[in-house]
Amino acid sequence: MQQRAPKPRLLNIGFGNYVVSSRVISILTPTSSPMRRLREDARQEGRLIDATQGRKTRSIVVTDSNHVILSAIQADTISQRFTAEEAGNE
């Protein structure tokens, strides 16, 4: 019998946008200068994904593929969703 690969778990980053939770490296707040540089560097290199739907950026999600994803949801809220998702995996 062939074994199926586990279904990827999705992390809601707001407004109908999702990220595969196993690919998330960090969830950051965008207020510091290094985070602004991270955002600009990613934009210049074509690695930036804007999932804010035109709203203010409240968190930055970095993935293992080095993509930088902007979200309008607070970093605390996303980290709580991530923690709940990881607890559900066990």
N, C-alpha and C positions, 0 to 999 in steps of 0.2 A: 504494500500500500504506500502510495506516495504521500509524503508529509508536506503540508502547505506552509508557506511562509506566514508569519504572524502579520495580521492587518496593521498597517501603520497607524499610530495614534496621532490625532490632530490637536493642536493647541490653538484655541480661538484668540486671535490678536485684535479682534474688534471689527464690527461692520461687515460681517460675513467673510472675513479673511482668516485663513488658517495656515499654520506652519506645522510640518511634521515634527513632533516633540522630540524625537530622538536626534534630530539634527541641530537642536538649539544648544549653543555653547554658553551664551550669556544674555541676560536681560538687564539693560542699563538705563539710567536716567540721562536725559540729553542736555542737562544744564551746564556742565563743565566745559572748559575750553578743549580738553582732549577729545571729548565726545563730539564737539562741533568739527574738529579736525578729522575725526574718524568718518563722520558723515560726508564731509567735503571730499576726502580722499576716495571714498566709495563712489561718490557721484562722478568724479573725474574718471575713475577706472571702470565705470559701467557695472558696479556691484551693488548699487543702491536700489531698493524696492520701497516705494512710498505707498503704504497701506493706510494712510491717515484719512483718506476721502476728503481732503481739503481742510481738515481740522488741524489744530495745534499738535505738534509732536510731543508726546508725553513719555514715550519709551523707545528704546532702540534694542532690537533683537539681533544678535550676531549668530550666524549659523556656521556649521563645520565646513561649508563650502566657501567661507569668507564673505558671504553676502551680508549686507547690512539692511535690516528691515525697519522702517519707521512705523510706529503705531500711535494712534490717538488715545489709547488706553494707558492708564497709569502703570508703571513698572511693578508696583506692589500687587495690583490686580492680576497682571499677567503671571507674576511669580506664584501667586496663590493658585491660579488655574494650572500652572505647570506642576506644582507640588501635588495637587489633587490628582492630576493625570498620572504622575509617576507612582503615586500610592495605589492607583487603580491598576497599574501594570503588574504589581507584585502579587 
